[in-house]
Amino acid sequence: MKIDKAEELRQQMHGLAESLGNLLVEGFHYLALFAIGGVTAWAAVHAFFDMVEKGHIIIDDILLLFIYLELGSMVGIYFKTNHMPIRFLIYVAITALTRLMIGDISHNHSPSWGVVIVSGAILLLALSNLVVRYASSCFPSEQSESPSSVRKRFMMSKEKTTTATD
């Protein structure tokens, strides 16, 4: 009888600790996402106003805005799904390298080995994106449970054990 009571207290303590831990982790998660999203938006607005102040826009500026758009999309997707598609990181890298290459060509006006190397890096990233997309279609990942669904399942199992002991 005392062992059953001790076990019940242990399970309640475990449930409380797990709930508190989930609360702290989710709180940090949302705080960090809002901070990253806010900083990204702030940087994009700042870059846009710098372009307006300059009075003209070059292709580097447009590609920079696309990088900010992709970063904002990554934050939004992660906020909604709790998953970060690696493809978006590859897209950001491709856009950044494209911006670097176009900037180099437009400022130096002479082809060099740097252009070939950056082009090879873009090709390598594009191929890696193809591999990632193929692998994710052939071997889809299992959807992990969100903390709220784990909590619901825990509460349901707790109710079952409470009704079973009554």
Rosetta blueprint (number, residue, H / E / L):
1 M L
2 K H
3 I H
4 D H
5 K H
6 A H
7 E H
8 E H
9 L H
10 R H
11 Q H
12 Q H
13 M H
14 H H
15 G H
16 L H
17 A H
18 E H
19 S H
20 L H
21 G H
22 N H
23 L H
24 L H
25 V H
26 E H
27 G H
28 F H
29 H H
30 Y H
31 L H
32 A H
33 L H
34 F H
35 A H
36 I H
37 G H
38 G H
39 V H
40 T H
41 A H
42 W H
43 A H
44 A H
45 V H
46 H H
47 A H
48 F H
49 F H
50 D H
51 M H
52 V H
53 E H
54 K H
55 G L
56 H L
57 I L
58 I L
59 I H
60 D H
61 D H
62 I H
63 L H
64 L H
65 L H
66 F H
67 I H
68 Y H
69 L H
70 E H
71 L H
72 G H
73 S H
74 M H
75 V H
76 G H
77 I H
78 Y H
79 F H
80 K H
81 T H
82 N L
83 H L
84 M L
85 P L
86 I H
87 R H
88 F H
89 L H
90 I H
91 Y H
92 V H
93 A H
94 I H
95 T H
96 A H
97 L H
98 T H
99 R H
100 L H
101 M H
102 I H
103 G H
104 D H
105 I H
106 S H
107 H H
108 N H
109 H L
110 S L
111 P L
112 S L
113 W H
114 G H
115 V H
116 V H
117 I H
118 V H
119 S H
120 G H
121 A H
122 I H
123 L H
124 L H
125 L H
126 A H
127 L H
128 S H
129 N H
130 L H
131 V H
132 V H
133 R H
134 Y H
135 A H
136 S H
137 S H
138 C H
139 F L
140 P L
141 S L
142 E L
143 Q L
144 S L
145 E L
146 S L
147 P H
148 S H
149 S H
150 V H
151 R H
152 K H
153 R H
154 F H
155 M H
156 M H
157 S H
158 K H
159 E H
160 K H
161 T H
162 T H
163 T H
164 A H
165 T H
166 D L
